[in-house]
Amino acid sequence: MTHPADAVARLRLARTDGIGPRTFRQLLERFGSAATALEEMPGYGRGRLRAPPEAEAQREMEAVAASSGRFLFLGAPGYPPLLDTLADPPPVLALLGDPAVLQPRAVAVVGARNASAAGRRIAADLAEELAARGLVVVSGLARGIDSAAHQGAMRKGRTVAVVAGGLDQPYPPENAGLQARIAAEGGAVLAEAPLGTAPIARHFPRRNRIVAGLSLGVVLVEAAVRSGSLITARLGLEAGREIFAVPGSPLDARCRGSNDLIRQGAHLTETVEDVLAHLPQAPEAEPAFRYRPTVRSMPETANRALASHEPTGEETQVLDLLGPAPIAVDDVLRRCQLSTPVVQAILLDLELSGRVEMLPGHRVALTGKG
């Protein structure tokens, strides 16, 4: 269990504006502990980074504890082992429910919010069968497919819901009861955002990477061409997870994205057996695209850029190739002469920060933000 003082220090470091998942890890590796990193903070980044006061972090911890919740910290006991295989695992997660549910094998079931009745039934039945086979079902607590998956899983087993806002901000509001049931009936509800954080658009891709990261495979039921569910599938693919898709009518726009995934090689899924036949015991310990730079291993120019909270030379190479007009990611790879893992990690960071948008056809464009 994380020592209380270390937990407060880790929470303060994670809640510091300008410190993302990769920087959080880099600081811990450089200074050895969150407390030491915080001691260096006044001179870090030329004074641009300011950790929240200790009292503020204490209040957040007390508020989560008052709701029978707890925190999970990257690198500390109890942190979900599959998440730690990501290039950008969340530094801290707030949890309601049973942390033990995060340890068994899990499968994500996601899809359309405006799902058809047939799609919701398929998702619920598939989740129920997965739970009956001892698998945990992970989803995002959204309307439609996500809600059906959670409800189906609870008939025979347990489920994990990952929310885009704070734990005290159920979304959609009508799922507040479902969120409470999941936490009370042996499941878990996870949030990367602090209490009081409203779920806004830029938070959902971050939520989606956690859904994919917790799972050995991602199953899509009714996903449109431009949808958050396809982001979840792409992030799962980049994380080395198996991708599954339930086929749908070509006349239904809600199925075009999932049907296209099947054309691209996703496992066609009609029954739970289709999932079990391709589900690995565990993902590769070191996926080929995994990118975890440390401050010590960076060249001095990158070290200075990190210290001044400016883009590294590698990030600048990528940004210089992007504009408001979409460009193929393959073109970025060819022209910037960086390795595929590095470019993927940089583009994901830029997407999560809202600076770029990933588009159909494996293209990317600047959003004009940041």
Buried (B, 14 or more C-beta within 10 A) or exposed (E): EBEEEBBBBBBBBBBBEEBBBBBBBBBBBBBEBBBBBBEEBEEBBEEEBEBBEBEBBBEBBEBBEEEEBBBBBBBBEBBBEBBEBBBBBBBBBBBBBBBEBBEEBBBBBBBBBEBBEEBBBBBBBBBBBBBEBEBBBBBBBBBBBBBBBBBBBBEBBBBBBBBBBBBBBBBEEEBBEBBBBBBEEBBBBBBBBBBEBEBEEBBBBBBBBBBBBBBBBBBBBBBBBEBBBBBBBBBBBBBBBBBBBBBBEEEBBBBBBBBBBBEEEBBEBEEBEBBBEBBEEEBEEEBEBBBBBEBEEBEEEBBEBBBEBBBBBBBBBBBEBBEEEBBEBEEBBEEBEBBEBBBBBBBBBBBBBBBBBBBEEEBBBBBEEE
